[in-house]
Structures are given as C-alpha cells and as structure tokens.
Amino acid sequence: MTDGRFPPLPEDHTISSPSGEADHAPAAEESSSPAAGPSTAEPPGAPISPVAGHPLEVAQRSFAGLQLPDDLQISWSWVHLLFFLLSAAASFVVLPLVLAIAVQSYSGRPQMHVQQLASNAVFLVIAQVFCFGAVMFFLYMTLAVLRDAPFWTTLGWKKLEVQTRKRNYKAWMFPLLGCGLAIFVALGSSRVKDAENAPIEQLFKDPHAAFLLMAMAVLIAPLVEETVFRGYLYPLFAGNFAKLAAHCGADSSRAVRFGTVSGVLLTGFLFGMLHGYQLGWNLTLVSLLTLVGVIFTFARAATGTVLASFLMHLGYNSLIAVITILATKGFTVAPPGH
C-alpha cells in the first residue's frame, strides 16, 4: 500500500495471461511482499468456490427443485385461510341469530328468548346445517366462481385410482376401515366414565334432535368436513411445510415427506379440536377423535384424493349411527351404561 495501489482482488489470482496461462507468480510475489499488507490467500482446506456452497444458494437451489405432487399444488394461500376463518366465525355467530329471529317470527312468539332456542337441541342441529352451508358457499364462491375453476376437483375430489403410487386400493376398503375405526373408538370411549356428560350426549335426550343429528352425521358432515379438512386445509399445510423444508436446504423428496407428515398431524389435531366442545373437552375422547382425524388425513395423503377419506368417514359415522340407534332402541331409552 506504500506505492498507492490497492491489493489485488481474489479474482485477480486466476486471470489468465494473453498466452493462456494463469499468471500466479506476480500475485504470489506481491502477497509475500511486506508492502502488500496482510495475505489474502485462502486457508488450506477451504472450498475452491465458496459462493457456490453458500447455504443461501443451496437453499435456493433446493426450493427451485422442489416438485410438489399434483394433489398439493393449490391456488389458495394463508391469506385466503384468514378470510375463510373470519367468514366461518361470522357464519357461526350471525346465522344462528338470524335463524332464531326467523323462528320467533314464524312461531308468533316474539317474547321467546334467544337463550331458549340455544338450548333447544333441534334448533342447534338445524343451525349447524346452515353454518355448514355457509362454509361451503364461501369456498365455492372464492375457489370456483371467482377463479373459474372446477370446484370439486380443485378441492381434491378426484377419482380413486385402483393402483396409486404402487399400491392397490379398492373403494370398498375405506368404508370397512372406517367401520373398524368406529368399533375401536366405541370400545375406547366406553371406558370413559364421564362421556355421558359431553354436550353431544345431551342431544340424544330429544328423539327428534337425535334423529336429525344422526342424519346430519351421515349425509352432511362427512361431505363438509372432508372438503374443509382434507380438501382445503391439508394441502395448504402440507404444501407450505414442504416449501419451508426446501427453503432450509432439504431435497425435493425429503421436503415433500416432511410436508406430508406435518400436514397429516396438524390437520388431524385440528379435526379433534373442532369437536372438543361437543365432547366436553374430555381428554380421552378428544385424543381418540384426533387419532381418527390423523387416520382420515393419512388416507387422503396416501391416495391423493379426498374420496378415500370421505368413504372412510362415511363408514365411520354410519356404523356409529347404527350402533347408537340400536343401543337406544330408536332413542326411546338411554344407551347401556348411561
């Protein structure tokens, strides 16, 4: 630096001379000269191209090479989920109030208090059906109408292939698996002493409400819940967790595997939490239903279609409905153990 010149940049060490040979000698002499200042030579064992091995560049390459399965390639994001949650919350608050006002007007009893209707089992079941309809309407408008896309296919409702990912699947397998899962849950919940205190059990005290609840559980709940949880939430969670893993440097296969496992567990957990109030937040019952949600989501992930988890859910709810009706003799007596 005494002659006013800057020390050469690292790239200058590899600049070729006009003859085509690398000009290493001057650089070596200059670096060893006292006037050249501290040596810029790299320590032994350092990578030849440190930029190419930079963690950020590795993560960028991993993310660019991420290949999500077709069933995880979706058009909605976290922002859409936020609006979905706000819309669902508003529906579950506003619609019961609107329905209560309509009942008061139709019955000619304006003095009927909303709390009276809130404790009416039939009213609660009908209100939940209306809320389910509002949730499906939001998804239909935002994912199908506004985007001009097929609604059911967009939300993962695809044909169940006989052979998927080198595994053979038959449609009849999933309802049977659902029935087996229902038997397992029934045996597990029978050992819970305070299961009869769960709010959902109170509905069985009214035969009309009980029949409506069973009809909704078989005809409506599997369709709506599978569309929301396995068709809407699961691919959002799994896809974004896979992208997060790719951002951290995981290769495509490991990133997709991490996203799938995370999506299955999180979706199953939320499924159990959604039913927590109905089960009186009983730890055993909520844990059992969380396990059910995980298994349903695993079926969806393994086959790539919501149809598989729907058939399993349908078999599960149908067998529970049949067992309950038989055990209560058409809701005329309390089930055994109650």
HUCOR-V250593 format. One record per backbone hydrogen bond with DSSP energy under -1.0 kcal/mol. NH is the residue of the N-H (numbers start at 1). CO is the residue of the C=O. If there is no record, write none. Layout:
nh:NH co:CO
nh:NH co:CO
This chain:
nh:4 co:1
nh:12 co:9
nh:13 co:10
nh:14 co:11
nh:17 co:21
nh:20 co:17
nh:23 co:15
nh:24 co:22
nh:28 co:24
nh:29 co:25
nh:30 co:26
nh:31 co:27
nh:32 co:28
nh:36 co:33
nh:37 co:34
nh:46 co:43
nh:54 co:51
nh:58 co:54
nh:59 co:55
nh:60 co:56
nh:61 co:57
nh:62 co:58
nh:63 co:59
nh:64 co:60
nh:65 co:61
nh:66 co:63
nh:72 co:69
nh:73 co:70
nh:74 co:72
nh:81 co:77
nh:82 co:78
nh:83 co:79
nh:84 co:80
nh:85 co:81
nh:86 co:82
nh:87 co:83
nh:88 co:84
nh:89 co:85
nh:90 co:86
nh:91 co:87
nh:92 co:88
nh:94 co:90
nh:95 co:91
nh:98 co:94
nh:99 co:95
nh:100 co:96
nh:101 co:97
nh:102 co:98
nh:103 co:99
nh:104 co:100
nh:105 co:101
nh:106 co:102
nh:107 co:103
nh:109 co:104
nh:112 co:109
nh:117 co:113
nh:118 co:114
nh:119 co:115
nh:120 co:117
nh:124 co:120
nh:125 co:121
nh:126 co:122
nh:127 co:123
nh:128 co:124
nh:129 co:125
nh:130 co:126
nh:131 co:127
nh:132 co:128
nh:133 co:129
nh:134 co:130
nh:135 co:131
nh:136 co:132
nh:137 co:133
nh:138 co:134
nh:139 co:135
nh:140 co:136
nh:141 co:137
nh:142 co:138
nh:143 co:139
nh:144 co:140
nh:145 co:140
nh:146 co:141
nh:149 co:144
nh:154 co:150
nh:155 co:151
nh:156 co:153
nh:157 co:152
nh:158 co:156
nh:164 co:167
nh:167 co:164
nh:169 co:162
nh:173 co:170
nh:176 co:172
nh:177 co:173
nh:178 co:174
nh:179 co:175
nh:180 co:176
nh:181 co:177
nh:182 co:178
nh:183 co:179
nh:184 co:180
nh:185 co:181
nh:186 co:182
nh:187 co:183
nh:188 co:184
nh:189 co:185
nh:190 co:186
nh:192 co:189
nh:195 co:192
nh:197 co:194
nh:198 co:195
nh:200 co:278
nh:201 co:198
nh:205 co:202
nh:206 co:203
nh:210 co:206
nh:211 co:207
nh:212 co:208
nh:213 co:209
nh:214 co:210
nh:215 co:211
nh:216 co:212
nh:217 co:213
nh:218 co:214
nh:219 co:215
nh:220 co:216
nh:221 co:216
nh:224 co:220
nh:225 co:221
nh:226 co:222
nh:227 co:223
nh:228 co:224
nh:229 co:225
nh:231 co:226
nh:233 co:228
nh:234 co:229
nh:237 co:233
nh:238 co:234
nh:239 co:235
nh:240 co:236
nh:241 co:237
nh:242 co:238
nh:243 co:239
nh:244 co:240
nh:245 co:241
nh:246 co:242
nh:247 co:243
nh:248 co:244
nh:249 co:246
nh:250 co:245
nh:255 co:251
nh:256 co:252
nh:257 co:253
nh:258 co:254
nh:259 co:255
nh:260 co:256
nh:261 co:257
nh:262 co:258
nh:263 co:259
nh:264 co:260
nh:265 co:261
nh:266 co:262
nh:267 co:263
nh:268 co:264
nh:269 co:265
nh:270 co:266
nh:271 co:267
nh:272 co:268
nh:273 co:269
nh:274 co:270
nh:275 co:271
nh:276 co:273
nh:279 co:275
nh:280 co:277
nh:281 co:276
nh:282 co:279
nh:286 co:282
nh:287 co:283
nh:288 co:284
nh:289 co:285
nh:290 co:286
nh:291 co:287
nh:292 co:288
nh:293 co:289
nh:294 co:290
nh:295 co:291
nh:296 co:292
nh:297 co:293
nh:298 co:294
nh:299 co:295
nh:300 co:296
nh:301 co:297
nh:302 co:298
nh:303 co:299
nh:304 co:300
nh:306 co:156
nh:310 co:306
nh:311 co:307
nh:312 co:308
nh:313 co:309
nh:314 co:310
nh:315 co:311
nh:316 co:312
nh:317 co:313
nh:318 co:314
nh:319 co:315
nh:320 co:316
nh:321 co:317
nh:322 co:318
nh:323 co:319
nh:324 co:320
nh:325 co:321
nh:326 co:322
nh:327 co:323
nh:328 co:324
nh:330 co:325
nh:332 co:328
nh:333 co:328
nh:338 co:335
